[in-house]
């Protein structure tokens, strides 16, 4: 598959911090031929956000083994482990992701395959032990926590065939659950599910729609539904942004349109205008759920809606 858009997503949760890193090869929301590293750090009720770019011709982006080099940042596989390094003026980071599940083999699923469009999802590390060091705002912050890593790829811009997307990953010492719900513009709705325990892993397509309700996560099971009540829930990010509606074949007008809105967004009055004109709603939440045995699962939910 020739990838128009592809991205590695990885996150880290500690007792007092959530960090999300996304390494993009051609971000689906931009026309420019670039690689992008998007970093969000949530700590003490504050969000620190950074973006680092590189020309596509200078980007190394491989999946077997995992190998990404973008400017002064990297995502590299070392045996079963994954190492993330960032050496930028704004922050430096050195993380090692070690799998918590022995003998886990990365699982891949085709989430959409119709006509000339194909979208795949591959989970490299559903649950991992993460350790490392963050330097931010003149401070050194040791990190110890639990993390996740996956890979997504599609040969058309994601928003062109997707209407709504939601996803969550939840971890307890006994079990990890990764689940999503995708609504496509052709009317199809799918719900991929990955369950991982010490005994092994099972990936399947759930027959129905997974619902991320206010008070519970609801997963269809055998004609019914299994509910995971919400224990705690906190919105840590909520934004609206604009993806150009100019046809993708008109590259120069699209690039000019994206550049102008990027410059507008640097001004306070421009931010208000771009939010008003935005056609994408995005939300990220820190959530804990519990099952029928009262086991607590800590996790993250993301939701994105394209108008």
C-alpha positions in Angstrom: 0.0 0.0 0.0 1.3 3.4 -0.9 0.8 5.5 2.2 -0.5 9.0 1.8 -0.7 9.4 5.6 0.9 7.3 8.3 1.6 7.9 12.0 3.0 6.2 15.1 1.1 7.0 18.3 2.6 6.5 21.7 1.6 7.6 25.2 2.8 7.5 28.8 0.8 7.7 32.0 2.4 8.3 35.4 0.9 9.2 38.7 1.0 12.9 37.9 1.6 13.2 34.2 0.2 12.2 30.8 2.3 12.5 27.7 1.3 11.8 24.1 3.7 11.7 21.1 2.7 11.3 17.5 5.2 10.8 14.7 3.5 11.7 11.3 4.5 10.9 7.8 2.5 13.4 5.9 -0.1 14.5 8.5 -3.6 13.9 7.1 -4.6 17.5 8.0 -1.9 19.1 5.9 -0.9 19.2 2.2 2.7 19.9 2.8 5.2 17.0 2.2 6.6 16.9 5.7 7.2 14.7 8.7 5.8 16.0 12.0 6.4 15.1 15.6 3.5 16.4 17.8 4.1 16.3 21.6 1.5 17.0 24.3 2.4 16.9 28.0 -0.4 17.3 30.6 0.8 18.0 34.1 -0.7 19.9 37.1 -3.7 21.0 35.0 -1.4 22.5 32.4 -0.9 21.5 28.8 2.5 22.0 27.1 2.4 21.5 23.4 5.3 21.2 20.8 5.6 20.5 17.1 8.7 19.7 15.2 8.9 19.2 11.5 11.3 18.0 8.8 11.1 17.8 5.0 9.7 14.4 3.8 12.9 13.7 1.9 14.9 13.9 5.1 12.5 11.6 7.1 13.3 8.0 7.9 10.0 6.2 8.5 10.0 2.4 8.7 7.8 -0.2 10.5 9.9 -3.4 10.3 11.8 -2.9 12.5 10.3 0.4 13.9 12.6 3.2 12.8 11.8 6.9 12.7 14.3 9.7 12.4 12.8 13.3 12.3 15.2 16.2 12.7 16.6 15.8 16.2 14.1 13.1 17.3 13.8 9.4 16.9 11.6 6.4 17.6 13.7 3.2 17.4 13.1 -0.5 18.0 15.8 -2.3 20.0 14.8 -6.0 20.3 11.5 -6.1 22.1 11.9 -2.5 23.4 11.1 0.8 21.8 13.2 3.9 22.6 12.1 7.5 22.1 14.5 10.4 22.0 14.0 14.1 21.5 16.8 16.6 21.6 15.3 20.0 20.9 15.8 23.5 22.5 12.3 23.5 24.0 12.6 20.0 25.6 14.7 16.9 25.7 13.3 13.4 26.3 14.7 9.9 26.6 12.2 7.1 27.1 12.3 3.3 26.9 9.2 1.3 26.4 9.5 -2.3 27.7 6.7 -4.8 26.9 4.7 -6.0 29.9 3.3 -9.0 28.0 5.8 -11.7 27.2 5.9 -13.1 23.7 3.4 -10.6 22.4 3.5 -10.3 18.6 2.3 -7.1 17.0 -1.3 -7.5 15.8 -2.6 -5.8 12.6 -6.1 -5.3 11.4 -7.5 -3.8 8.1 -10.1 -1.3 9.3 -11.3 -0.1 5.8 -10.7 -1.6 2.4 -13.0 -0.4 -0.4 -12.3 0.6 -4.0 -9.1 2.6 -3.9 -9.0 3.2 -0.1 -7.3 1.2 2.5 -6.8 1.9 6.2 -4.8 -0.3 8.6 -4.1 -0.4 12.4 -1.2 -2.2 14.0 -0.6 -2.4 17.8 3.1 -2.8 18.6 2.9 -2.4 22.4 -0.6 -2.6 24.0 1.0 -2.3 27.5 4.5 -1.4 28.4 6.7 -0.4 31.3 8.1 3.1 30.5 11.1 4.8 32.2 13.2 7.8 31.3 13.9 11.4 31.8 12.2 14.6 30.6 13.9 18.1 30.7 11.3 20.8 30.4 11.3 24.5 31.4 14.7 24.1 33.1 13.7 21.1 35.2 14.6 17.4 35.0 11.7 15.2 35.6 12.3 11.4 36.1 9.5 9.3 34.5 8.2 5.9 35.5 4.9 4.7 34.2 2.8 2.6 31.8 2.6 3.2 28.0 1.2 2.2 24.7 2.4 2.3 21.0 0.5 1.7 17.7 0.8 2.5 14.0 -1.9 3.7 11.5 -1.6 4.0 7.7 -4.0 5.0 4.9 -3.6 5.7 1.2 -6.1 8.6 1.2 -6.4 11.5 3.6 -8.1 10.1 6.7 -10.8 12.8 6.9 -11.9 12.1 3.3 -13.4 8.7 4.1 -14.0 9.1 7.9 -16.8 11.0 9.6 -16.2 10.2 13.2 -13.5 8.3 15.1 -13.2 7.4 18.8 -10.6 5.2 20.5 -9.6 4.2 24.0 -6.9 2.1 25.7 -7.3 0.8 29.3 -4.8 -1.1 31.4 -4.9 -3.0 34.6 -2.3 -5.4 36.1 -4.3 -8.3 34.9 -5.6 -7.2 31.5 -5.3 -4.5 28.7 -8.2 -3.5 26.5 -7.8 -1.4 23.4 -11.1 -0.5 21.6 -12.3 1.9 18.9 -15.4 2.9 17.0 -15.1 4.4 13.4 -18.0 5.8 11.4 -17.2 6.1 7.7 -18.7 8.5 5.2 -20.2 5.5 3.3 -22.4 4.8 6.3 -20.3 1.8 7.6 -19.5 1.7 11.3 -16.8 -0.6 12.7 -15.5 -1.4 16.2 -12.0 -3.0 16.5 -11.2 -4.6 19.8 -7.9 -5.9 21.2 -7.8 -7.8 24.5 -4.4 -8.8 26.1 -3.7 -10.9 29.2 -0.7 -12.8 30.3 -2.2 -15.8 28.6 -2.2 -14.2 25.1 -3.8 -11.6 22.9 -7.1 -11.6 20.9 -8.0 -9.1 18.2 -11.5 -9.0 16.7 -14.1 -6.8 15.0 -17.0 -6.3 17.4 -20.4 -6.7 15.8 -21.9 -3.3 16.6 -20.9 0.1 17.8 -18.7 0.8 20.8 -20.2 3.7 22.8 -18.1 6.0 24.9 -20.9 7.2 27.1 -20.7 9.8 29.9 -20.9 7.2 32.6 -19.7 4.0 31.0 -17.8 2.4 28.1 -20.2 0.0 26.3 -19.0 -2.8 24.1 -21.4 -5.0 22.2 -21.1 -8.7 23.1 -23.2 -11.6 21.6 -26.3 -9.5 20.9 -26.1 -7.6 24.1 -23.6 -5.2 25.6 -21.0 -5.2 28.3 -20.7 -2.1 30.4 -17.5 -0.8 32.0 -18.7 2.0 34.4 -16.6 5.2 34.6 -14.6 5.5 37.8 -13.0 8.9 37.1 -12.9 11.1 34.0 -11.0 14.2 33.1 -10.9 16.2 29.9 -7.2 17.1 29.3 -7.5 18.5 25.8 -10.3 19.9 23.7 -9.7 21.8 20.4 -11.4 22.8 17.2 -9.3 23.1 14.0 -9.6 23.5 10.3 -8.9 21.1 7.5 -9.0 22.7 4.1 -12.0 21.7 1.9 -10.1 22.7 -1.3 -9.7 19.5 -3.5 -6.5 17.6 -2.8 -5.4 17.9 -6.4 -5.2 21.7 -6.1 -2.0 21.5 -4.1 -0.9 25.2 -4.4 -4.3 26.7 -3.4 -4.5 24.2 -0.5 -1.0 25.0 0.7 -1.7 28.7 0.5 -4.9 28.3 2.4 -3.2 26.2 5.1 -0.3 28.7 5.4 -2.7 31.7 5.8 -4.7 30.0 8.5 -1.5 28.9 10.3 -0.4 32.5 10.4 -3.8 33.7 11.6 -3.7 31.2 14.4 -0.6 32.9 15.8 -2.7 35.9 16.7 -5.4 36.1 19.5 -8.1 37.5 17.1 -7.0 35.0 14.5 -7.5 32.1 16.9 -11.1 33.1 17.5 -11.7 33.2 13.7 -10.1 29.9 13.0 -12.1 28.2 15.8 -15.3 29.7 14.4 -14.5 28.3 10.9 -13.2 25.0 12.2 -14.6 21.8 10.8 -12.9 19.3 13.1 -13.7 18.7 16.8 -11.2 16.8 18.9 -11.2 15.7 22.5 -8.7 13.8 24.7 -9.6 12.4 28.1 -7.9 10.7 31.0 -10.3 8.0 32.2 -10.4 5.1 34.6 -13.1 2.3 34.3 -13.9 -0.8 36.3 -15.3 -4.2 35.3 -17.7 -6.7 37.0 -14.9 -7.8 39.3 -14.2 -4.2 40.3 -10.8 -4.2 38.7 -9.7 -0.6 37.9 -8.3 0.1 34.4 -6.4 3.4 33.8 -6.6 4.8 30.3 -7.0 7.4 27.7 -9.9 8.2 25.3 -9.6 10.2 22.1 -12.5 11.4 19.9 -12.5 13.2 16.6 -15.4 14.4 14.5 -15.0 15.7 10.9 -17.8 17.9 9.5 
